[in-house]
Amino acid sequence: MSKITFSTKEIKMLKRNPNVQSVSERAITYTDSFKNRFMDEYLGGKLPRQIFMDNGFDVDVIGIKRIEQSAYRWKKAYKKDGLIGLTDSRKSGSGRPLKRELTPSEVIERQEARIKLLEGQVELLKKLEVTERRLLNENLESSRVYQLISETIEQSGFKRMTKYFCDFLEVSRSGYYSFLQAYTIREAREQLDLKAKEVILKAFNRRGYKKGSRSIKMILENEYNIIFSRKKIQRIMKKYGIVCPHRKANPYKKIAKATKEHQVVPNKLNREFKQGIPVFVNIVVAFSYFSVVFSQGYRATLAGLMI
């Protein structure tokens, strides 16, 4: 505990802070929401002193030693029990053991508080299990994973589980926070893409039939005086599901090709066209052929002379 004591004026000033549950001359009790917010911003890279200053605390009044002690205590509790470790359990149980026996009403009260705590832990684990299954079923790139983590944290209420989800999905926590900071840039880019989509759809549906990226590019340049690169047109079409239908293959042609036979004749001779015939036989055949031709020509010549 810090040795700094608060004056009456300082106590009144601290009580006006919504992050303070109660304050005395020597101690401050912070709200659970502030402790959860502290851990979230601390895991995001902020220093404890800066977090206290951003939430309306005067460092000179509460003292840097008290801030360091609180940060150490909350980090240790968060590492051990998670979000539940940050809750104030002094109402349900005291750190000093009682020497007397508890009355039946006190026993019942403590058991009820324990049951409520266990029920809260079970509900938290159920939500966490559903969230983990949802995240694991998605096989996406980093930007889509960051968006899914952001949506999951907002919908399920796990506002202090950023580090857990990033480690669970094996993505960078600094990349996740950079993704959140670039929200305005992404929104401006999305608006530009929507405007480009409207222009592309005009060219896409012109003259009653759908077109591809090449035709869209030429129509935009020639008729609308708008110059888009073909890559940009393809990106917008892919992003918003603008698909140009392709001509389907004729199934009857495939069937006809599949039923045809002997399209390719096997090469059995391999350009050896005179297999099995001796060379001298070829010479004899050639000689007899030329002799017949010569004799026929000779006879025709003699017949002409006789005439």
C-alpha positions in Angstrom: 0.0 0.0 0.0 1.3 3.5 -0.8 2.2 5.8 2.0 0.4 8.7 0.4 -2.8 9.8 2.2 -5.6 11.7 0.6 -7.0 15.0 1.9 -10.7 15.6 2.1 -10.6 17.7 -1.1 -8.8 14.9 -3.0 -11.2 12.3 -1.7 -14.1 14.3 -3.1 -12.3 14.7 -6.4 -11.6 10.9 -6.6 -15.2 10.0 -5.8 -16.4 12.0 -8.8 -14.4 9.7 -11.1 -16.7 7.0 -12.4 -13.9 4.5 -12.3 -13.6 4.7 -8.5 -16.0 2.5 -6.5 -14.9 3.8 -3.1 -12.0 5.8 -1.6 -10.7 6.4 1.9 -7.7 8.4 3.2 -5.2 5.5 2.4 -6.9 3.3 -0.2 -8.8 3.4 -3.5 -11.2 0.7 -4.7 -11.6 0.7 -8.5 -14.5 -0.6 -10.4 -14.3 -4.0 -12.2 -15.0 -2.3 -15.6 -12.0 0.0 -15.1 -9.8 -3.0 -14.2 -11.0 -4.9 -17.3 -10.4 -1.8 -19.5 -6.9 -1.4 -17.9 -5.9 -4.9 -18.9 -7.3 -4.5 -22.4 -5.3 -1.3 -23.0 -2.2 -2.7 -21.2 -2.2 -5.7 -23.5 -2.6 -3.4 -26.4 0.7 -1.7 -25.6 -0.2 1.2 -23.4 1.7 2.1 -20.2 -0.1 1.9 -16.8 0.5 5.6 -16.1 -0.9 6.6 -19.5 -4.0 4.4 -18.9 -4.7 6.0 -15.6 -4.3 9.5 -17.1 -6.6 8.7 -20.0 -9.3 7.6 -17.5 -9.3 10.9 -15.6 -6.8 10.2 -12.7 -4.3 12.7 -11.6 -0.9 10.9 -11.2 0.4 13.4 -8.8 -2.6 12.8 -6.5 -2.7 9.0 -6.4 1.1 8.5 -6.8 3.1 6.5 -9.3 3.8 3.8 -6.7 0.1 3.1 -6.2 -0.3 2.8 -10.0 2.6 0.3 -10.3 1.2 -1.8 -7.4 -2.3 -1.9 -8.8 -0.9 -2.8 -12.3 1.2 -5.6 -10.8 -1.7 -7.0 -8.8 -4.2 -6.9 -11.7 -1.7 -8.5 -14.1 -1.0 -11.3 -11.7 -4.7 -12.0 -11.1 -5.5 -11.8 -14.8 -2.7 -14.3 -15.6 -4.0 -16.7 -13.0 -7.8 -16.6 -13.3 -8.5 -14.4 -16.4 -11.4 -11.9 -16.2 -12.8 -13.6 -13.1 -9.6 -12.8 -11.2 -10.2 -9.1 -11.7 -13.5 -9.1 -9.9 -13.7 -7.8 -6.4 -14.3 -10.8 -4.2 -14.0 -9.1 -0.8 -17.8 -9.0 -0.4 -18.1 -12.8 -0.7 -15.0 -13.7 1.4 -12.3 -12.1 3.5 -8.6 -12.9 3.4 -8.4 -13.2 7.2 -9.8 -16.5 8.5 -12.5 -16.4 11.2 -11.8 -18.1 14.5 -15.5 -18.6 15.3 -17.9 -21.0 13.6 -20.1 -19.6 10.9 -23.8 -19.4 11.5 -26.1 -21.3 9.1 -27.2 -18.1 7.3 -23.5 -17.2 6.7 -22.7 -20.6 5.4 -25.7 -20.4 3.0 -24.7 -16.9 1.9 -21.1 -18.0 1.2 -22.3 -21.1 -0.7 -24.7 -19.1 -2.8 -21.9 -16.6 -3.7 -19.6 -19.6 -4.6 -22.4 -21.1 -6.8 -22.9 -17.8 -8.6 -19.2 -17.5 -9.2 -19.0 -21.1 -10.6 -22.1 -20.5 -12.8 -20.5 -17.4 -14.2 -17.3 -19.4 -15.0 -19.3 -22.2 -16.7 -21.2 -19.7 -18.8 -18.0 -18.0 -19.8 -16.4 -21.3 -20.8 -19.5 -22.2 -22.8 -19.4 -18.9 -24.7 -15.7 -19.3 -25.2 -16.1 -22.8 -26.6 -18.7 -21.7 -29.1 -16.5 -18.8 -30.1 -13.5 -21.0 -30.6 -15.4 -23.4 -32.8 -16.6 -20.5 -34.9 -13.1 -19.1 -35.3 -11.6 -22.5 -36.1 -14.2 -23.3 -38.8 -13.0 -20.2 -40.8 -9.9 -20.7 -43.0 -9.2 -17.2 -44.1 -6.4 -14.7 -44.6 -5.1 -12.4 -41.9 -7.3 -9.4 -42.6 -10.5 -11.6 -42.6 -9.3 -13.2 -39.3 -8.8 -9.8 -37.7 -12.3 -8.8 -38.8 -13.8 -12.0 -37.4 -12.0 -11.5 -34.1 -13.4 -7.9 -33.9 -16.9 -9.1 -34.7 -16.6 -12.0 -32.2 -15.4 -9.7 -29.4 -18.3 -7.2 -30.0 -21.0 -9.8 -30.2 -20.0 -12.2 -27.5 -18.8 -9.6 -24.9 -15.2 -11.0 -24.6 -13.7 -7.5 -24.6 -10.6 -8.5 -22.7 -9.8 -11.7 -24.7 -8.0 -10.0 -27.5 -4.6 -11.6 -26.7 -6.1 -15.0 -26.3 -7.9 -14.9 -29.6 -4.9 -13.7 -31.5 -2.7 -16.4 -29.9 -5.4 -19.0 -30.5 -5.6 -18.1 -34.3 -1.8 -17.5 -34.6 -2.1 -13.9 -35.8 -0.2 -10.9 -34.6 -1.9 -8.8 -31.9 -0.1 -5.7 -33.1 -1.5 -6.4 -36.6 -5.0 -6.7 -35.1 -4.7 -3.3 -33.5 -3.3 -1.8 -36.7 -6.3 -3.3 -38.5 -8.6 -1.5 -36.0 -6.8 1.8 -36.4 -7.1 1.6 -40.2 -10.9 1.3 -40.0 -11.5 4.8 -41.5 -9.1 4.1 -44.4 -10.9 0.8 -45.2 -14.3 2.5 -45.0 -13.1 5.2 -47.5 -11.7 2.6 -49.8 -15.0 0.6 -49.6 -17.0 3.7 -50.7 -14.7 4.1 -53.7 -15.1 0.5 -54.6 -18.9 0.8 -54.4 -18.8 3.8 -56.8 -16.6 1.8 -59.2 -19.0 -1.1 -58.9 -22.0 1.0 -60.0 -20.1 2.3 -63.1 -18.9 -1.2 -64.0 -22.4 -2.6 -63.7 -23.6 -0.1 -66.2 -21.1 -1.3 -68.8 -21.6 -4.9 -67.7 -25.4 -4.9 -68.4 -25.3 -2.6 -71.5 -27.2 -3.7 -74.5 -28.9 -6.5 -72.6 -26.0 -9.0 -72.3 -23.2 -9.5 -69.9 -19.6 -8.8 -70.7 -16.1 -9.6 -69.5 -13.4 -7.3 -68.2 -12.0 -6.5 -71.7 -15.4 -5.4 -73.1 -16.1 -3.4 -69.9 -12.8 -1.6 -70.2 -13.4 -0.6 -73.8 -17.0 0.5 -73.1 -16.0 2.7 -70.2 -13.2 4.4 -72.2 -15.2 4.9 -75.4 -18.7 5.7 -74.2 -18.4 6.9 -70.6 -14.9 8.5 -70.8 -13.8 6.6 -67.7 -10.4 5.0 -67.6 -10.1 1.9 -65.3 -7.3 -0.6 -65.5 -8.3 -4.1 -66.4 -6.9 -5.4 -63.1 -9.1 -3.0 -61.1 -12.2 -4.1 -63.1 -11.3 -7.7 -62.4 -10.8 -7.0 -58.7 -14.2 -5.2 -58.4 -15.9 -8.0 -60.3 -14.3 -10.7 -58.1 -15.1 -8.7 -54.9 -18.8 -8.3 -55.6 -19.4 -11.5 -57.5 -20.0 -10.0 -60.9 -19.5 -13.0 -63.2 -19.6 -13.0 -67.0 -21.2 -16.3 -68.1 -19.0 -18.6 -70.3 -20.3 -20.7 -73.2 -20.7 -24.2 -72.0 -19.2 -27.1 -73.9 -21.5 -29.1 -76.2 -22.0 -32.4 -74.5 -22.9 -34.1 -77.7 -19.5 -33.3 -79.2 -17.8 -34.9 -76.3 -20.0 -38.0 -76.7 -19.2 -38.1 -80.5 -15.5 -37.8 -79.8 -15.6 -40.5 -77.1 -17.3 -43.0 -79.4 -15.0 -42.6 -82.4 -12.5 -45.4 -83.0 -9.3 -45.9 -85.0 -8.6 -42.2 -85.1 -4.9 -42.9 -84.8 -3.5 -45.9 -86.8 -0.8 -47.7 -84.9 2.7 -47.3 -86.4 3.6 -50.9 -87.0 6.0 -50.5 -90.0 8.0 -47.6 -88.5 8.8 -46.4 -92.1 10.3 -49.8 -92.9 8.0 -50.5 -95.9 9.8 -53.5 -97.4 10.1 -55.9 -94.5 10.5 -59.6 -95.3 11.5 -59.1 -99.0 15.1 -59.9 -100.1 17.1 -57.3 -102.1 17.7 -59.5 -105.2 14.0 -60.1 -105.5 13.4 -56.4 -105.7 16.1 -56.2 -108.5 14.5 -59.0 -110.5 11.1 -57.5 -110.2 12.4 -54.1 -111.4 14.3 -55.7 -114.3 11.3 -57.6 -115.5 9.1 -54.5 -115.3 11.5 -52.4 -117.4 11.9 -55.3 -119.9 8.2 -55.5 -120.5 7.9 -51.8 -120.9 10.8 -51.8 -123.4 9.4 -54.6 -125.4 6.0 -53.0 -125.6 7.5 -49.8 -126.8 9.7 -51.6 -129.4 6.7 -53.4 -130.9 4.7 -50.2 -131.1 7.6 -48.6 -133.0 7.8 -51.5 -135.5 4.1 -51.4 -136.1 4.4 -47.7 -137.0 7.2 -48.3 -139.4 5.3 -51.0 -141.2 2.3 -48.7 -141.7 
